[in-house]
């Protein structure tokens, strides 16, 4: 379920001289608490990529959380808000 602890990570398939940085790597949050995850990209504009957030569950499985264009994985839409700021090359969850 959503209340299971998990690690949120960004996945990107890119080639060439591209750097993708997730600013918070791992974080423990009490249930009901809020947190913001953010990543930035250099070397290419985010507007030319499809950006996704995934959650890694306790057994290592990956759950799709958010994709740009306001698309959410099952069970995440009412609990999270994702945004893409292509002009700033920033992706936030």
C-alpha positions in Angstrom: 0.0 0.0 0.0 1.0 3.7 -0.3 1.8 3.8 3.4 4.6 1.3 2.9 8.0 2.9 3.2 9.8 3.3 0.0 12.6 5.2 -1.8 11.6 7.6 -4.5 13.9 7.8 -7.4 14.0 9.4 -10.8 14.5 7.4 -13.9 15.8 8.9 -17.2 17.0 7.3 -20.3 19.5 9.7 -21.9 22.6 9.6 -24.0 25.6 11.8 -24.6 26.8 14.4 -22.1 23.8 14.7 -19.9 23.8 14.9 -16.1 20.8 14.2 -13.9 20.9 15.1 -10.2 18.4 14.1 -7.6 18.9 16.6 -4.7 17.6 14.3 -2.0 18.8 10.7 -2.3 16.9 9.1 0.6 14.8 10.4 3.4 12.7 9.0 6.3 9.4 10.8 6.8 6.7 10.2 9.4 3.4 9.1 8.0 1.3 12.2 7.2 4.4 14.4 6.9 5.3 16.2 3.7 8.5 16.2 1.7 9.6 17.6 -1.7 11.8 15.7 -4.0 13.5 17.6 -6.8 15.9 16.9 -9.6 17.6 18.9 -12.2 19.2 18.1 -15.6 22.1 19.6 -17.5 23.3 18.9 -21.0 19.9 18.7 -22.6 16.5 20.4 -22.1 13.9 18.4 -20.1 11.4 19.5 -22.8 13.1 16.9 -25.1 12.7 14.0 -22.6 9.9 12.1 -20.9 10.4 12.4 -17.1 9.2 9.7 -14.6 9.3 9.3 -10.9 9.3 5.8 -9.4 9.1 4.5 -5.9 11.3 1.5 -4.9 9.4 -0.7 -2.5 10.9 -2.6 0.5 11.4 -5.7 -1.7 13.1 -3.8 -4.5 10.1 -3.6 -6.8 9.5 -0.3 -8.7 6.2 1.4 -8.6 5.5 4.1 -11.2 4.5 7.2 -9.3 4.3 10.2 -11.8 5.0 11.1 -15.4 5.0 14.6 -16.7 1.6 15.6 -18.2 -0.2 15.0 -14.8 -0.2 11.2 -15.2 0.0 9.3 -11.9 0.4 5.6 -11.1 -2.4 3.8 -9.4 -3.0 5.0 -5.8 -0.7 8.1 -6.1 -2.9 10.8 -7.7 -4.6 12.0 -4.5 -1.5 11.9 -2.4 1.2 13.5 -4.6 1.7 16.5 -6.9 4.3 16.4 -9.6 5.5 19.3 -11.8 7.9 19.8 -14.6 9.5 23.2 -15.1 11.2 22.7 -18.5 12.4 26.3 -18.7 14.4 25.7 -15.5 15.2 22.0 -16.2 13.6 21.1 -12.9 11.3 18.1 -12.1 9.6 18.1 -8.7 7.5 15.6 -6.8 
